Amino acid sequence: MVLSIAEIHRSKGGRRAFWWLLFLLPLLPLVWIVHKAVSQDLGADPAQTIVTFLGLWTLRYLLITLSVTPCRRLFGWLWMQRYRRMYGLYTLFYASLHLLAFATFILGWRPELIARELSERPYIIVGFIAWSGLVALGITSTRGWVKRLGRHWQQLHYLVYPISILAMIHFAWLIRAGYGQVMFYALILLVLLGYRVGYRVKRRQRVLQQH
């Protein structure tokens, strides 16, 4: 008999095993790209392949993180709330790897190139701003910061929405071909953000009707 996720979470052992499963799964893309690199199977431009691959998985984990609240409200998947912070930190992890890969394999850590890219290339500027925002959210995601910031914590973490838009713009500029892929992820982001706007509008209307 197949157990539901809710039933798994009722037992301490099942909850722990499920946590480890969801913790280790996001590492599979990293294992895959490392294997490809070691096997020298990254195509004609290995550096660009690595950078693009890590950027793509950053966007995917960002979208997964944004999908937690709609799934919880629409489908009653309360268990997802436990893992939102984890996947938010994985988003930051892959974004940092993406940035490090770009600085290492594309720019070679040459100060003059880094300074020029950060001042002249719009897609680099947008991406760096998005990464800086993710760093701020990652640092303040701990319980200590939640208590320290109080009601301002939620306001700060609303920055994930403009960050996601900046990340999508960066992704669209980074991908030189295959704009169908860009439109696919942009549509997902539009649905996730549109749901939040619709939810807030309906909630405000209910509040006004009560008064």
Phi, psi and chi 1 to 4 in degrees:
 res  aa     phi    psi   chi1   chi2   chi3   chi4
   1 MET       -  129.6 -178.7  177.7 -179.6      -
   2 VAL   -82.7  125.0  179.1      -      -      -
   3 LEU   -83.2  144.7  -64.6  176.2      -      -
   4 SER   -77.0  162.2   68.2      -      -      -
   5 ILE   -63.4  -36.5  -65.1  176.8      -      -
   6 ALA   -62.0  -39.7      -      -      -      -
   7 GLU   -68.4  -36.6  -70.0  172.2  -29.8      -
   8 ILE   -61.4  -39.7  -69.3  173.7      -      -
   9 HIS   -72.3  -13.8  -84.6   81.3      -      -
  10 ARG   -74.6  -23.5  -69.4 -166.7 -173.6  103.8
  11 SER  -102.7  140.9   66.7      -      -      -
  12 LYS   -63.4  -42.5 -173.9  176.0 -180.0  179.9
  13 GLY   -65.7  -42.2      -      -      -      -
  14 GLY   -65.1  -39.7      -      -      -      -
  15 ARG   -63.7  -40.7 -173.9  165.6   59.4 -114.2
  16 ARG   -67.0  -42.8 -177.4  177.9  -61.2  172.3
  17 ALA   -64.0  -40.8      -      -      -      -
  18 PHE   -66.5  -37.2 -166.8   70.0      -      -
  19 TRP   -61.5  -45.4 -174.4   93.0      -      -
  20 TRP   -64.3  -36.8  -84.4  106.2      -      -
  21 LEU   -61.7  -49.0  174.8   64.0      -      -
  22 LEU   -71.9  -22.7  -68.3 -171.1      -      -
  23 PHE   -74.6  -38.4  176.0   77.0      -      -
  24 LEU   -84.5  -30.3  -66.8  174.2      -      -
  25 LEU   -55.0  -43.6  -83.6  176.7      -      -
  26 PRO   -65.2  -11.6  -23.4   35.5      -      -
  27 LEU   -83.3  -13.0  -66.1  174.2      -      -
  28 LEU   -59.9  -42.4  -69.6 -179.2      -      -
  29 PRO   -59.2  -37.5  -24.9   35.2      -      -
  30 LEU   -66.5  -42.6 -179.5   58.6      -      -
  31 VAL   -61.2  -40.7  172.4      -      -      -
  32 TRP   -64.1  -45.8 -173.9   87.6      -      -
  33 ILE   -71.0  -33.5 -163.7   66.3      -      -
  34 VAL   -65.1  -42.7  169.6      -      -      -
  35 HIS   -60.6  -43.3  170.2   70.8      -      -
  36 LYS   -63.2  -39.6  -73.8  -70.1 -174.6  178.5
  37 ALA   -66.3  -44.7      -      -      -      -
  38 VAL   -63.8  -36.2  171.4      -      -      -
  39 SER   -80.5   -2.6  -55.6      -      -      -
  40 GLN    54.5   47.9  -62.6 -176.5   -9.6      -
  41 ASP  -124.9   52.2 -173.3   22.5      -      -
  42 LEU  -113.6   15.0  -68.8  173.8      -      -
  43 GLY    84.7 -165.1      -      -      -      -
  44 ALA   -73.2  -25.9      -      -      -      -
  45 ASP  -128.6   80.0 -169.0  -10.2      -      -
  46 PRO   -58.1  -39.3  -22.4   33.6      -      -
  47 ALA   -61.6  -47.9      -      -      -      -
  48 GLN   -67.2  -34.9 -169.8   61.4   48.3      -
  49 THR   -61.7  -45.1  -61.9      -      -      -
  50 ILE   -64.4  -47.0  -67.1  172.4      -      -
  51 VAL   -61.8  -46.6  171.1      -      -      -
  52 THR   -65.9  -41.7  -57.0      -      -      -
  53 PHE   -60.2  -47.4  178.6   85.6      -      -
  54 LEU   -67.0  -36.2  -66.9  171.9      -      -
  55 GLY   -65.8  -39.3      -      -      -      -
  56 LEU   -63.7  -42.7  176.9   59.0      -      -
  57 TRP   -72.3  -27.2  -82.6   99.0      -      -
  58 THR   -60.5  -47.5  -60.4      -      -      -
  59 LEU   -63.2  -41.0 -179.2   61.8      -      -
  60 ARG   -62.6  -44.1  -74.1  171.7  175.8  170.2
  61 TYR   -70.9  -29.5  -74.6  125.8      -      -
  62 LEU   -65.0  -43.2  178.5   58.3      -      -
  63 LEU   -66.8  -38.0  -66.4  175.2      -      -
  64 ILE   -61.3  -43.6  -70.2  172.6      -      -
  65 THR   -61.7  -42.3  -55.3      -      -      -
  66 LEU   -69.3  -21.2  -71.4  173.1      -      -
  67 SER   -81.3  -10.5   69.5      -      -      -
  68 VAL   -60.9  -51.8  169.5      -      -      -
  69 THR   -62.7  -47.7  -63.3      -      -      -
  70 PRO   -59.8  -40.0  -25.1   35.1      -      -
  71 CYS   -66.2  -36.7  -72.7      -      -      -
  72 ARG   -66.4  -43.0  174.7  172.3   56.4   83.1
  73 ARG   -76.8  -40.2  -69.2  173.0  178.9  165.3
  74 LEU   -83.0  -38.2  -66.0  173.7      -      -
  75 PHE  -113.0   -2.9  -51.7  119.0      -      -
  76 GLY    71.8   24.4      -      -      -      -
  77 TRP   -83.3   72.6  -65.5   -8.5      -      -
  78 LEU   -64.4  -27.4  -57.7  179.9      -      -
  79 TRP   -61.5  -25.9   59.2  -90.7      -      -
  80 MET   -65.0  -27.6  -69.9 -172.3   68.8      -
  81 GLN   -59.6  -31.7 -168.2   70.2   24.1      -
  82 ARG   -62.9  -25.5  -63.3  173.4 -179.7  -96.0
  83 TYR  -111.0    5.1  -52.4   99.8      -      -
  84 ARG   -63.5  -45.7 -177.1  170.7   63.9  177.5
  85 ARG   -62.5  -39.7  177.3  174.0  176.3  -91.9
  86 MET   -58.2  -47.7  178.6 -165.8  -66.0      -
  87 TYR   -75.2  -25.9  -82.1   81.0      -      -
  88 GLY   -64.9  -40.4      -      -      -      -
  89 LEU   -71.1  -32.3  -69.3  175.5      -      -
  90 TYR   -66.5  -33.5  -95.4  120.0      -      -
  91 THR   -60.7  -46.9  -58.2      -      -      -
  92 LEU   -63.3  -40.4  172.8   59.0      -      -
  93 PHE   -59.5  -49.6  173.9   66.0      -      -
  94 TYR   -71.2  -32.6  -85.9   90.5      -      -
  95 ALA   -64.1  -39.6      -      -      -      -
  96 SER   -67.8  -40.5  -61.5      -      -      -
  97 LEU   -62.9  -39.8  -70.2  179.3      -      -
  98 HIS   -59.5  -45.9  173.1   63.3      -      -
  99 LEU   -65.8  -43.7  178.6   60.5      -      -
 100 LEU   -64.4  -39.7  -73.7  172.3      -      -
 101 ALA   -63.5  -40.7      -      -      -      -
 102 PHE   -64.5  -45.7  179.0   76.3      -      -
 103 ALA   -66.2  -32.9      -      -      -      -
 104 THR   -84.5  -52.9  -58.0      -      -      -
 105 PHE   -88.3  -26.6  -58.1  127.2      -      -
 106 ILE   -97.5  -45.7  -55.7  -62.6      -      -
 107 LEU   -98.8  -16.8  -57.0 -178.2      -      -
 108 GLY    63.0   24.4      -      -      -      -
 109 TRP    56.3   31.9  -72.8  103.2      -      -
 110 ARG   -85.2  117.5  -74.0  174.3  -75.4 -177.7
 111 PRO   -53.5  -40.9  -24.9   34.8      -      -
 112 GLU   -66.8  -36.8   69.3  -78.9    2.4      -
 113 LEU   -70.5  -41.8  -78.1 -178.2      -      -
 114 ILE   -60.7  -45.3  -65.9  174.4      -      -
 115 ALA   -62.7  -39.7      -      -      -      -
 116 ARG   -68.8  -42.6 -172.7  176.8   68.1 -173.4
 117 GLU   -63.1  -40.8  -67.6  -69.6  -37.4      -
 118 LEU   -74.6  -13.0  -73.7  174.2      -      -
 119 SER  -111.6  -19.6   60.5      -      -      -
 120 GLU  -117.9  -25.3  -62.9  179.9    2.5      -
 121 ARG   -95.7  110.6  -55.0  -78.4 -171.8 -179.0
 122 PRO   -57.6  -40.4  -24.6   34.6      -      -
 123 TYR   -69.5  -28.5   79.9   98.9      -      -
 124 ILE   -73.0  -41.8  -62.7  -62.6      -      -
 125 ILE   -61.5  -46.7  -63.5  171.1      -      -
 126 VAL   -62.1  -44.9  167.1      -      -      -
 127 GLY   -63.8  -39.5      -      -      -      -
 128 PHE   -67.4  -37.6 -172.5   76.4      -      -
 129 ILE   -63.6  -43.5  -67.1  172.4      -      -
 130 ALA   -62.5  -42.7      -      -      -      -
 131 TRP   -63.6  -41.7  174.1   79.3      -      -
 132 SER   -61.1  -39.1  -60.1      -      -      -
 133 GLY   -64.4  -40.5      -      -      -      -
 134 LEU   -64.3  -36.2  -72.0  174.2      -      -
 135 VAL   -61.3  -45.4  170.2      -      -      -
 136 ALA   -61.7  -42.1      -      -      -      -
 137 LEU   -67.9  -38.4  -62.4 -173.5      -      -
 138 GLY   -65.5  -43.4      -      -      -      -
 139 ILE   -63.0  -39.6  -68.9  173.4      -      -
 140 THR   -92.7   15.4   58.8      -      -      -
 141 SER   -87.3   -5.8   65.4      -      -      -
 142 THR   -77.5  162.2   62.7      -      -      -
 143 ARG   -62.6  -35.4  -67.1 -179.9 -179.3  177.5
 144 GLY   -60.5  -42.7      -      -      -      -
 145 TRP   -71.3  -32.6  -85.8  104.0      -      -
 146 VAL   -60.8  -45.6  172.3      -      -      -
 147 LYS   -67.7  -39.3  -66.3  179.4  179.7  178.5
 148 ARG   -66.4  -40.3 -164.3  172.0  -60.3  148.1
 149 LEU   -86.9  -20.8  -66.6  174.4      -      -
 150 GLY    60.5 -132.6      -      -      -      -
 151 ARG   -67.9  -18.5   61.0 -174.1  179.6   86.6
 152 HIS   -74.7  -16.6  -61.5  -65.1      -      -
 153 TRP   -61.9  -46.6 -177.0   87.4      -      -
 154 GLN   -63.2  -39.7 -172.7   64.5   60.1      -
 155 GLN   -61.6  -41.3  -64.5  173.5   -8.8      -
 156 LEU   -63.2  -41.6  173.9   64.6      -      -
 157 HIS   -79.4   -5.2  -80.6 -110.0      -      -
 158 TYR   -67.6  -13.4  -77.2  147.3      -      -
 159 LEU   -61.9  -16.4  -73.7  175.8      -      -
 160 VAL   -60.3  -26.6   69.6      -      -      -
 161 TYR   -72.0  -52.7  -54.4  134.1      -      -
 162 PRO   -63.9  -31.5   17.2  -28.9      -      -
 163 ILE   -61.6  -42.3  -73.4  171.6      -      -
 164 SER   -64.1  -36.2   64.9      -      -      -
 165 ILE   -67.9  -43.1  -65.2  173.0      -      -
 166 LEU   -62.4  -40.1  -68.9  176.3      -      -
 167 ALA   -63.1  -38.6      -      -      -      -
 168 MET   -67.6  -40.3 -177.2   58.6   64.5      -
 169 ILE   -62.3  -44.4  -66.2  172.6      -      -
 170 HIS   -60.2  -43.5  172.3   73.6      -      -
 171 PHE   -63.4  -41.8  177.3   66.7      -      -
 172 ALA   -63.3  -38.5      -      -      -      -
 173 TRP   -72.3  -34.4  -95.2  -32.2      -      -
 174 LEU   -70.9  -39.4 -177.6   63.9      -      -
 175 ILE   -76.1  117.7  -62.0  -62.9      -      -
 176 ARG   -87.7  -16.7  -61.2  172.2 -176.3  174.0
 177 ALA  -145.2  167.9      -      -      -      -
 178 GLY    73.7   52.7      -      -      -      -
 179 TYR   -70.6  -11.7  -79.0   94.3      -      -
 180 GLY   -61.9  -37.1      -      -      -      -
 181 GLN   -65.0  -41.2 -172.0  179.4   34.1      -
 182 VAL   -62.4  -45.0  173.5      -      -      -
 183 MET   -63.4  -35.7  -66.3  -58.4  -62.7      -
 184 PHE   -61.2  -49.6  172.1   74.7      -      -
 185 TYR   -72.1  -33.0  -71.4  108.2      -      -
 186 ALA   -64.9  -36.9      -      -      -      -
 187 LEU   -65.9  -41.5  179.4   60.4      -      -
 188 ILE   -61.3  -45.2  -65.6  175.4      -      -
 189 LEU   -62.5  -41.7  178.8   60.9      -      -
 190 LEU   -60.5  -41.8 -179.3   62.9      -      -
 191 VAL   -64.3  -44.7  170.4      -      -      -
 192 LEU   -65.5  -42.9  -68.2  173.9      -      -
 193 LEU   -73.8  -36.8  -63.4 -176.9      -      -
 194 GLY   -63.9  -37.1      -      -      -      -
 195 TYR   -60.0  -43.4  166.1   79.7      -      -
 196 ARG   -64.7  -39.9  -75.3  169.6  165.4   82.5
 197 VAL   -63.8  -46.5  172.5      -      -      -
 198 GLY   -62.1  -38.9      -      -      -      -
 199 TYR   -64.2  -42.8  179.4   83.8      -      -
 200 ARG   -67.6  -38.2  -71.4 -177.1  177.9  -83.1
 201 VAL   -64.0  -45.5  169.6      -      -      -
 202 LYS   -64.4  -39.3  -70.8 -178.0  179.2  178.7
 203 ARG   -66.8  -39.1 -172.1  172.3   65.3  175.6
 204 ARG   -66.1  -37.9 -179.7  168.1  -65.0 -177.6
 205 GLN   -64.5  -39.0  -71.7  175.3  -14.9      -
 206 ARG   -65.0  -39.6  -73.8 -163.2  -62.3  -93.1
 207 VAL   -64.0  -41.9  171.1      -      -      -
 208 LEU   -66.4  -36.8  -68.6  175.9      -      -
 209 GLN   -67.5  -32.3  -71.0  173.1   -2.5      -
 210 GLN   -69.4  -24.9  -69.5  173.5   -1.5      -
 211 HIS   -98.7      -  -69.8   80.5      -      -
